[in-house]
Amino acid sequence: MKTTELNKIMKDLEFPLNYIKKGRLAYYFIEHNNGKILVGFYLDQTGYKESFFLQFFVQCLYVPFITYNFSLGDRIGHHWEKEDIDKINNLIEKESRKLITLSTFDNFIDYLNSHSYFGHESGKKQYYAYTFFFLDRYADCINYLDKIINLKNHNFKPEWFIKNIKDAESLTHFIINKEYKQAKDILIKWQAETISNLKIE
């Protein structure tokens, strides 16, 4: 299904008032200490001309990423068609009710504890580490940064994690030396780049 058609379908979908619609995306932000987490629903293409997927996801914007990251989330239903709008709206309402408590960074940690993460193992560790930083929980942050750094001993493909390891080492240096502003400046820079890549806000 073409993007223009999916944009039209999004207009017919019903979300709570705190959601912003933009193209195929409906979303809101959780914000704390200048950090932002994206909570969104996204209409994704399938291999079939007349159908689409509805994807729910939660994405830490201060973790560098060049596109939407569906690793923390789930697909709602299977293939949908234009005629299924009422069914989809009912499912959105049910899913949105579950998300009422997902409104703070502390809530997000609880959500991360109880949901599967489908991407690379370093990604979930980054979500923990950087969120703990924004919560000023520096010991917890360092604990997860150490886990990222230890990926240099990964059994399979340690080279996959080189950038993540270097980033974690840099942030660890600043936090250990209590140079919190320098660490935060890095995270805010990554966040601005991710927001620009996603073309939101």
C-alpha atoms as a printed R data frame, in Angstrom:
    type eleno elety resid chain resno       x       y      z
1   ATOM     1    CA   MET     A     1   0.000   0.000  0.000
2   ATOM     2    CA   LYS     A     2   1.344   3.438 -0.935
3   ATOM     3    CA   THR     A     3   2.382   5.997  1.654
4   ATOM     4    CA   THR     A     4  -0.298   8.446  0.487
5   ATOM     5    CA   GLU     A     5  -2.985   5.819  1.088
6   ATOM     6    CA   LEU     A     6  -1.603   5.013  4.535
7   ATOM     7    CA   ASN     A     7  -1.613   8.725  5.409
8   ATOM     8    CA   LYS     A     8  -5.327   8.843  4.525
9   ATOM     9    CA   ILE     A     9  -6.026   5.791  6.689
10  ATOM    10    CA   MET     A    10  -4.221   7.379  9.641
11  ATOM    11    CA   LYS     A    11  -6.662  10.291  9.478
12  ATOM    12    CA   ASP     A    12  -9.532   7.849 10.075
13  ATOM    13    CA   LEU     A    13  -7.911   6.203 13.073
14  ATOM    14    CA   GLU     A    14  -8.882   7.436 16.528
15  ATOM    15    CA   PHE     A    15  -6.317   8.105 19.251
16  ATOM    16    CA   PRO     A    16  -6.514   9.831 22.656
17  ATOM    17    CA   LEU     A    17  -6.207  13.618 22.572
18  ATOM    18    CA   ASN     A    18  -2.567  13.632 23.717
19  ATOM    19    CA   TYR     A    19  -1.466  11.896 20.492
20  ATOM    20    CA   ILE     A    20  -0.133  13.938 17.580
21  ATOM    21    CA   LYS     A    21  -0.696  12.630 14.062
22  ATOM    22    CA   LYS     A    22   1.957  13.086 11.420
23  ATOM    23    CA   GLY     A    23   1.821  11.086  8.212
24  ATOM    24    CA   ARG     A    24   1.705   7.403  9.153
25  ATOM    25    CA   LEU     A    25   2.645   8.107 12.776
26  ATOM    26    CA   ALA     A    26   0.532   8.910 15.841
27  ATOM    27    CA   TYR     A    27   2.625   9.709 18.909
28  ATOM    28    CA   TYR     A    28   3.240  11.515 22.164
29  ATOM    29    CA   PHE     A    29   6.368  12.274 24.199
30  ATOM    30    CA   ILE     A    30   7.354  11.381 27.728
31  ATOM    31    CA   GLU     A    31   9.752  14.074 28.926
32  ATOM    32    CA   HIS     A    32  12.078  14.366 31.913
33  ATOM    33    CA   ASN     A    33  15.151  16.507 32.542
34  ATOM    34    CA   ASN     A    34  15.213  17.441 28.805
35  ATOM    35    CA   GLY     A    35  15.198  13.798 27.733
36  ATOM    36    CA   LYS     A    36  12.407  12.522 25.470
37  ATOM    37    CA   ILE     A    37  10.844   9.121 24.893
38  ATOM    38    CA   LEU     A    38   8.564   8.579 21.905
39  ATOM    39    CA   VAL     A    39   5.416   6.481 22.338
40  ATOM    40    CA   GLY     A    40   3.868   5.801 18.961
41  ATOM    41    CA   PHE     A    41   1.650   3.878 16.594
42  ATOM    42    CA   TYR     A    42   2.884   3.485 13.040
43  ATOM    43    CA   LEU     A    43   1.215   2.236  9.860
44  ATOM    44    CA   ASP     A    44   3.705   0.008  8.088
45  ATOM    45    CA   GLN     A    45   3.635  -1.437  4.598
46  ATOM    46    CA   THR     A    46   3.266  -5.126  3.873
47  ATOM    47    CA   GLY     A    47   4.174  -7.073  0.759
48  ATOM    48    CA   TYR     A    48   0.553  -6.863 -0.326
49  ATOM    49    CA   LYS     A    49  -0.970  -3.999 -2.271
50  ATOM    50    CA   GLU     A    50  -4.188  -3.671 -0.265
51  ATOM    51    CA   SER     A    51  -3.001  -4.286  3.314
52  ATOM    52    CA   PHE     A    52  -0.878  -2.744  6.056
53  ATOM    53    CA   PHE     A    53   0.425  -3.388  9.568
54  ATOM    54    CA   LEU     A    54  -0.223  -1.378 12.720
55  ATOM    55    CA   GLN     A    55   2.898  -1.213 14.863
56  ATOM    56    CA   PHE     A    56   3.060   0.030 18.461
57  ATOM    57    CA   PHE     A    57   6.480   1.037 19.812
58  ATOM    58    CA   VAL     A    58   8.335   2.967 22.505
59  ATOM    59    CA   GLN     A    59  11.641   4.601 21.539
60  ATOM    60    CA   CYS     A    60  14.211   6.487 23.637
61  ATOM    61    CA   LEU     A    61  15.131   9.398 21.404
62  ATOM    62    CA   TYR     A    62  18.437   9.982 23.202
63  ATOM    63    CA   VAL     A    63  19.700   6.618 21.920
64  ATOM    64    CA   PRO     A    64  21.145   7.286 18.434
65  ATOM    65    CA   PHE     A    65  18.968   5.833 15.672
66  ATOM    66    CA   ILE     A    66  18.353   6.774 12.062
67  ATOM    67    CA   THR     A    67  14.740   5.583 11.799
68  ATOM    68    CA   TYR     A    68  11.849   4.377 13.937
69  ATOM    69    CA   ASN     A    69  12.980   1.615 16.277
70  ATOM    70    CA   PHE     A    70  10.280  -1.042 16.732
71  ATOM    71    CA   SER     A    71  12.443  -3.205 19.023
72  ATOM    72    CA   LEU     A    72  10.427  -2.276 22.120
73  ATOM    73    CA   GLY     A    73   6.820  -2.762 21.083
74  ATOM    74    CA   ASP     A    74   4.621  -5.099 19.134
75  ATOM    75    CA   ARG     A    75   2.543  -5.491 16.014
76  ATOM    76    CA   ILE     A    76  -1.163  -5.103 16.700
77  ATOM    77    CA   GLY     A    77  -3.107  -7.764 14.854
78  ATOM    78    CA   HIS     A    78  -1.910  -9.054 11.500
79  ATOM    79    CA   HIS     A    79  -2.651  -7.737  8.008
80  ATOM    80    CA   TRP     A    80  -5.237  -4.958  8.006
81  ATOM    81    CA   GLU     A    81  -7.250  -3.450  5.155
82  ATOM    82    CA   LYS     A    82  -9.130  -0.164  4.769
83  ATOM    83    CA   GLU     A    83 -12.395  -1.887  5.625
84  ATOM    84    CA   ASP     A    84 -11.067  -2.804  9.099
85  ATOM    85    CA   ILE     A    85 -10.989   0.732 10.506
86  ATOM    86    CA   ASP     A    86 -13.627   0.103 13.199
87  ATOM    87    CA   LYS     A    87 -11.832  -3.027 14.431
88  ATOM    88    CA   ILE     A    88  -8.512  -1.199 14.495
89  ATOM    89    CA   ASN     A    89 -10.009   1.724 16.434
90  ATOM    90    CA   ASN     A    90 -11.331  -0.705 19.051
91  ATOM    91    CA   LEU     A    91  -7.867  -2.229 19.435
92  ATOM    92    CA   ILE     A    92  -6.235   1.217 19.643
93  ATOM    93    CA   GLU     A    93  -8.652   2.143 22.436
94  ATOM    94    CA   LYS     A    94  -7.784  -1.034 24.376
95  ATOM    95    CA   GLU     A    95  -4.052  -0.585 23.856
96  ATOM    96    CA   SER     A    96  -4.192   3.096 24.807
97  ATOM    97    CA   ARG     A    97  -5.916   2.241 28.094
98  ATOM    98    CA   LYS     A    98  -2.969  -0.020 28.953
99  ATOM    99    CA   LEU     A    99  -0.580   2.866 28.287
100 ATOM   100    CA   ILE     A   100  -2.157   5.382 30.654
101 ATOM   101    CA   THR     A   101   0.546   4.673 33.235
102 ATOM   102    CA   LEU     A   102   3.338   5.075 30.665
103 ATOM   103    CA   SER     A   103   3.788   8.762 31.390
104 ATOM   104    CA   THR     A   104   7.057   9.153 33.323
105 ATOM   105    CA   PHE     A   105  10.638   7.925 32.999
106 ATOM   106    CA   ASP     A   106  10.130   5.798 36.119
107 ATOM   107    CA   ASN     A   107   7.079   4.218 34.445
108 ATOM   108    CA   PHE     A   108   9.225   3.591 31.405
109 ATOM   109    CA   ILE     A   109  11.772   1.619 33.458
110 ATOM   110    CA   ASP     A   110   8.902  -0.539 34.744
111 ATOM   111    CA   TYR     A   111   7.695  -1.000 31.164
112 ATOM   112    CA   LEU     A   112  11.191  -1.943 30.012
113 ATOM   113    CA   ASN     A   113  11.450  -4.497 32.838
114 ATOM   114    CA   SER     A   114   8.257  -6.240 31.796
115 ATOM   115    CA   HIS     A   115   8.411  -6.217 27.978
116 ATOM   116    CA   SER     A   116  10.562  -8.017 25.452
117 ATOM   117    CA   TYR     A   117  13.130  -6.101 23.425
118 ATOM   118    CA   PHE     A   118  13.533  -7.552 19.920
119 ATOM   119    CA   GLY     A   119  16.660  -5.723 18.753
120 ATOM   120    CA   HIS     A   120  20.388  -6.154 19.472
121 ATOM   121    CA   GLU     A   121  21.162  -6.783 23.142
122 ATOM   122    CA   SER     A   122  23.148  -3.545 23.335
123 ATOM   123    CA   GLY     A   123  19.988  -1.549 22.513
124 ATOM   124    CA   LYS     A   124  18.090  -2.507 25.653
125 ATOM   125    CA   LYS     A   125  21.168  -1.855 27.792
126 ATOM   126    CA   GLN     A   126  21.394   1.637 26.243
127 ATOM   127    CA   TYR     A   127  17.732   2.255 27.042
128 ATOM   128    CA   TYR     A   128  18.402   1.397 30.694
129 ATOM   129    CA   ALA     A   129  21.722   3.238 31.009
130 ATOM   130    CA   TYR     A   130  20.703   6.508 29.391
131 ATOM   131    CA   THR     A   131  17.267   6.638 31.047
132 ATOM   132    CA   PHE     A   132  18.879   6.114 34.453
133 ATOM   133    CA   PHE     A   133  21.188   9.023 33.628
134 ATOM   134    CA   PHE     A   134  18.237  11.362 33.036
135 ATOM   135    CA   LEU     A   135  16.768  10.131 36.342
136 ATOM   136    CA   ASP     A   136  20.062  11.084 38.082
137 ATOM   137    CA   ARG     A   137  20.505   7.435 39.082
138 ATOM   138    CA   TYR     A   138  24.190   7.429 38.188
139 ATOM   139    CA   ALA     A   139  25.133   4.140 39.896
140 ATOM   140    CA   ASP     A   140  22.435   2.323 37.916
141 ATOM   141    CA   CYS     A   141  23.576   4.121 34.766
142 ATOM   142    CA   ILE     A   142  27.202   3.036 35.292
143 ATOM   143    CA   ASN     A   143  26.058  -0.545 35.918
144 ATOM   144    CA   TYR     A   144  24.470  -0.718 32.453
145 ATOM   145    CA   LEU     A   145  27.285   1.196 30.783
146 ATOM   146    CA   ASP     A   146  29.628  -1.491 32.147
147 ATOM   147    CA   LYS     A   147  27.416  -4.156 30.576
148 ATOM   148    CA   ILE     A   148  27.712  -2.371 27.214
149 ATOM   149    CA   ILE     A   149  31.483  -2.038 27.544
150 ATOM   150    CA   ASN     A   150  31.729  -5.754 28.381
151 ATOM   151    CA   LEU     A   151  30.259  -6.539 24.980
152 ATOM   152    CA   LYS     A   152  33.862  -6.324 23.748
153 ATOM   153    CA   ASN     A   153  34.035  -9.891 25.106
154 ATOM   154    CA   HIS     A   154  30.941 -10.986 23.165
155 ATOM   155    CA   ASN     A   155  31.196 -14.610 21.998
156 ATOM   156    CA   PHE     A   156  29.882 -14.032 18.493
157 ATOM   157    CA   LYS     A   157  30.371 -10.615 16.928
158 ATOM   158    CA   PRO     A   158  31.995  -8.087 19.304
159 ATOM   159    CA   GLU     A   159  32.752  -5.835 16.324
160 ATOM   160    CA   TRP     A   160  29.013  -5.155 15.976
161 ATOM   161    CA   PHE     A   161  29.142  -3.168 19.211
162 ATOM   162    CA   ILE     A   162  32.279  -1.056 18.677
163 ATOM   163    CA   LYS     A   163  30.455   2.284 18.472
164 ATOM   164    CA   ASN     A   164  28.167   1.464 21.400
165 ATOM   165    CA   ILE     A   165  31.192   0.470 23.484
166 ATOM   166    CA   LYS     A   166  33.068   3.683 22.645
167 ATOM   167    CA   ASP     A   167  29.982   5.762 23.467
168 ATOM   168    CA   ALA     A   168  29.581   3.950 26.794
169 ATOM   169    CA   GLU     A   169  33.258   4.445 27.652
170 ATOM   170    CA   SER     A   170  32.988   8.172 26.920
171 ATOM   171    CA   LEU     A   171  29.899   8.606 29.084
172 ATOM   172    CA   THR     A   172  31.410   6.506 31.874
173 ATOM   173    CA   HIS     A   173  34.446   8.794 31.949
174 ATOM   174    CA   PHE     A   174  32.298  11.895 32.378
175 ATOM   175    CA   ILE     A   175  30.015  10.361 35.013
176 ATOM   176    CA   ILE     A   176  32.843   8.935 37.124
177 ATOM   177    CA   ASN     A   177  34.452  12.390 37.091
178 ATOM   178    CA   LYS     A   178  31.081  13.973 37.932
179 ATOM   179    CA   GLU     A   179  31.132  15.916 34.691
180 ATOM   180    CA   TYR     A   180  27.399  15.429 34.301
181 ATOM   181    CA   LYS     A   181  26.842  18.392 31.996
182 ATOM   182    CA   GLN     A   182  29.302  16.996 29.436
183 ATOM   183    CA   ALA     A   183  27.563  13.604 29.537
184 ATOM   184    CA   LYS     A   184  24.149  15.207 29.210
185 ATOM   185    CA   ASP     A   185  25.287  17.371 26.304
186 ATOM   186    CA   ILE     A   186  26.226  14.182 24.418
187 ATOM   187    CA   LEU     A   187  22.829  12.585 25.067
188 ATOM   188    CA   ILE     A   188  20.965  15.746 24.058
189 ATOM   189    CA   LYS     A   189  23.043  15.936 20.868
190 ATOM   190    CA   TRP     A   190  22.118  12.328 19.999
191 ATOM   191    CA   GLN     A   191  18.496  13.099 20.792
192 ATOM   192    CA   ALA     A   192  18.452  16.091 18.441
193 ATOM   193    CA   GLU     A   193  19.971  13.959 15.674
194 ATOM   194    CA   THR     A   194  17.403  11.189 16.176
195 ATOM   195    CA   ILE     A   195  14.510  13.671 16.166
196 ATOM   196    CA   SER     A   196  15.896  15.186 12.955
197 ATOM   197    CA   ASN     A   197  16.217  11.734 11.367
198 ATOM   198    CA   LEU     A   198  12.617  10.892 12.269
199 ATOM   199    CA   LYS     A   199  11.403  14.318 11.099
200 ATOM   200    CA   ILE     A   200   9.211  14.803 14.136
201 ATOM   201    CA   GLU     A   201   8.587  17.861 16.304
